[in-house]
Amino acid sequence: NHLDLHAVLWLEQYLMRWPSVLVLVSHSRGFLDNVCTDVIHLHSQSLRQYSGNYSDFEKTRAERLRNEKKAAESQQQKRQHLEQFINKFRANAKRATLVQSRIKALQRMAEVTLEEVDPEYVFNFPDPGPAPGFLVSFDNVAFGYGK
């Protein structure tokens, strides 16, 4: 927060030559993009490693979340289709073997779990309005050294 441009550039260069793993926390995306080569994301008590800088991490994670969502939707549709078939032909003796195979397929179907998406927080601070009078007032104040 309090580094001038030359100090930030020096720090970037220094950290880019760092010989081992480094845990870095920063609010500056440009700084993270310049320094990071990998990102380890801690979410829901698990770690996932992403190669590349912070912008690459965000793109890759967003794509992975989209793909997980599509896979979950596809699986849900397939599950519903199987359940409809089972419910429709459960009492039909001619289709009993088909129904049993669909029931087994439904039981074998692995559940696709979606990663929880972090909620967005919005902070609203009410307008305090004008301050009443003086916030700080001094009378008969002296300041000095040596006495």
N, C-alpha and C positions, 0 to 999 in steps of 0.2 A: 504493500500500500504506500509506503513512504520512500520508495527508492526512485531516484531520478533515472532518466533514460539510459545514461551511461552505466549506472550500477546494475540495472536490469539486464542490459546486454552482456555485461561482464559475467553476471550470475548465470545467465543462459549458457554462455560458452563454457563456464566452469562446470556446470551440472551436466552438459552434454558430454564432457570428457570423464565424468564420474565412472570409476571402474567396476562398480557393483550395483546391486539393486538399491533403489532410492524411493522412499515414500514421499510423495510430493502433494501438498495441498495448496491450491491457488484458486483464486476467482478469475484470473486472467486467462481466457481461452487462448490468446496468442502465445502467452508464455507456456501453457501446457502443450500446445501444438508444436512449439519449437523444441521443447525439452524431452517430452515423453516419446518412447519408442514402443511401449506396451502399456496397456491399462488393465488393472485387475479390479473388477467391479464386485463389490460386496453387496448382495441383495438377498433378502429372505434367508439369512443365515447360510448362504453359500457363496463361493467365489467363482468367478468366471473370468478367464483371461482373454483379452482382445489384443491383436497385434496392430500396431500403428499408433498414431497420435490421438489426441482427444476427439478431434472432429471425425476421424475414422471410426473410433469407438462409438460415437453417437449414431453414425450412419449404419454401422454394422448391427448395433443393438436394435435400432428401429426396424431394420429389415428382418432381423430374427423374430422380433415381436409380431410383425405383420405375418410372417410365415407360420408362426405358431398359431396365430388367430385363424388363419385360413385352414390349417390342418385340423384345428378343433372344430371349426364349422363344418368341414367336409366329413369328419368323423361323426359329428352329431347328425348330419343328414343321412349318412349310411346307417347309423344306429336306428334312427326313426324308420327308415325304409325296412330294415330287418324286423323291427317290432311290429310294423303294420302288416307285413307278410305273416308273421307268426300269429298275430291276433286274428287275421282274416281266415287263415286255413288251419287253425289249431284243432278244430272239431272235424275236419275233413280227413277221413280214413285214408283216402287215396294219396294224400299229400303228407302223411305223418312222417315219413323219412325225411322229406324236404324240410318240414317244420323243425324236426329234431336237429338236422344239420345247421339250420339257421340259428337255433337256440345255442348250440355249441359255438358257432362262429361269433355270436353276440357275447358269450361268456369269455371267449379268448381275446376279444378286442381290447387292446391296451387303451387305457385312458390317457388322452392328451391333456396335460395340465398347462394352463396359461400362467405365465409369470405375472405376479401382481404389479400393476402399474402404480407408481408413486402418485399420490394425490397432489394436485397443484394447490399451493397455499396462497391465499390472497390476504394481504394485511390491509386493513382499513383503519386509518388513524383519524379520529374526528378533528375538525378544525378547532383549535383551542380559542380562537378569537383573539382580540387584542389583550395584551397583558394589563392588568389593573395597576396603575401607578408604576412605581419603580420596583424592579425585581430585587435589586441590592442597593442599599443606601448606607453611606458612611458619614459620620460626623466626628470632627476633631481627631482625625487619623494622622499619624506620623509614621514615617518609615525611614530607616537609616541604619548605618553600620557603626559599630564601636560604642554605642552608648546604651 
